[in-house]
């Protein structure tokens, strides 16, 4: 059974954390982090889905690549949520909220080719990179250097995943591979 929504005053009273950041900046940063966290959860699930359903002649390599990438993605979840709480904001509360806030599209297909899986994940990682950069700008505006610093590391990791997925699907010129 869920209780009625708490007012802004009650949220600050019960969940607030001391910070030198202005309240409106905390709200903006926490909202941005919630969107990133929603994208991260969605990308994690999709990456694991494709990991579990990988097939074909490059199975082992792709299966291991996606397992490695999913672990890296999942490792972002707790620091993202805790950063929002650390500065006095709130974070995601439900799967429904993840669904409403994510920019990563579901893929419920029963079969996806390995090449399409990798291409889709490459595009999803690019989407996450854009969201991370947008939230970084919000952090810069709020003078929240700690959150911006975390985002910079995740931007680098996301760009690396994108690069690996791109190179994995790049055609080999002159060969029928």
N, C-alpha and C positions, 0 to 999 in steps of 0.2 A: 504494500500500500504506500503510495507516495503522498507526501504532505504538500500543502499549497506552496507556491513559490514564495520565497523570502523576498522582502523588500530590499532595495539597494542599501538602506541603513543597516538592516540585519546582516546582509552579506558582509559589509565592511566590519560590523561588530564581531561576527562569528568567524569570518575567514580572513579578515584583514591582517596584513603583515606590515611592520614598520618599514618605511622606505623614504628616501629623499626625493623620489620621483613624484611629479604632480599626479593627482588622481585621474585626470583625463588622459594623461600619457600612459599610466598603468593600464587603464581600460583599453586603450588602443593597442598597446603591446600585447596584452593578454589575449585580446580578440584575434590579433594576427597569429599569435602562437597557437591558438585553438584551431585556426584554419590549417596551419602547417601540420599540426598533430593529426588532424583529420586526414589530410593527404598522406601522411606517413603511415597511418593505420591502413588506409585503403591500398596504398602501394605495397605494403608488407603482405597483406592478404593476397593481392593479385600475384605478387612474385612467388609466394609459397604455392598458390594454385598452379601456376605455370611450372614450377619446380616439380610438383607432384605428378603433373600430367605431361611431362616432357616425354618425347619418344623420338625414334629415328637414329640415324647412324652416328650422330654427335651427342647421343644421349648423355653419356658420362660427363663430358666436358660441360655441356649446357646445364645439366642437373646440378653439378657441383658449383658452377658459376652462380646460378640462381639461389642456391642454398647459402653461399657466402654473402651474396648481396642482400638476401632477406635478413640474415643475422645483423648485418650492418644497419639496415633500415630499422629493425626492431630496437636496436640499441639507442635510437634517437628518442623513443617514446617517453621514457621516464624523465630524462633531463628536460625535455620540452615542457611536459606538464609541471614538473617541479619548479622550473624557472618562472612560469606564470604565477605559481603560488608564492614563490620566494619574494616576488615584488609586490604581493598583495592582491593579485588578480585571481580569477578562477580559471578552470580549464574544462575540458569536455566531461560530460556526465553520462553519456549513453551512446549506444550504437546508432540510434536515430539521429543524434546530433552529429556524429561522424558523417552519416549519409547526407545530411543537409549542408554541411560545410565543405566537403571535399570537392576538389576540381578533378580528381582522378575518376575516370569512368569505369564502371563494372564491366567485366566480361564473363557472361554466364554461358558462353558457348560450350557445348559438350566436347568439341574438338577444335583446336587451333593448331596450325602448323608451327613447328619450332621457329621458323623464320618470322612468322607473324607475331609469335609470342615475344621474341627478342625485340622486334621493331616496335611493338606496342609498349613494352617496358622502357625502351629508349625514349619514346615520346613522353611517357609518364614521368620519367626522371627529369626531362626538360621542363615539364609543367611544374614539378616540385622545385626545380632550380629557380624558376621565375617567381614562385610564391615566396621562397626563401629570400630572394633579393628584395621583393616588395616589403616584406616584414623587416628586413635589415634597414630599409629607408625609414620605416616607422620608428625603429630603435634609434637611428641617428637623430631624428627629430626630437625624440624624448631624452636624448643624451644618455641612453641606456647602453653603455659600452660593453657591459658583461653579456647581455643577451646578444648584441651584435657580434661579439667575439665567438660565441657558440655557433651562431648562424654561419659565420665565415668558414668554420671548419666543416659544417654540414654542406655548404655550397660546394666546397672542394671535393668532398666525398661523393656528392651527387653528380658532379661533373665527371668524376672518375668512372662511376658506374655507367654514365651515358657514353663515355668514350669506349669502355670495354664492350658495351652492347653494340655500338656503332661498328667497331673494328671486327667484332664477331660476325656481323652480317654483311660486311663489305664484300662485294664481289671480287674474286681473284681474276684479274685481267689475263687473258690468254689461256685460261684453263676452263674446263667444263666441270668445275668442282661443285 
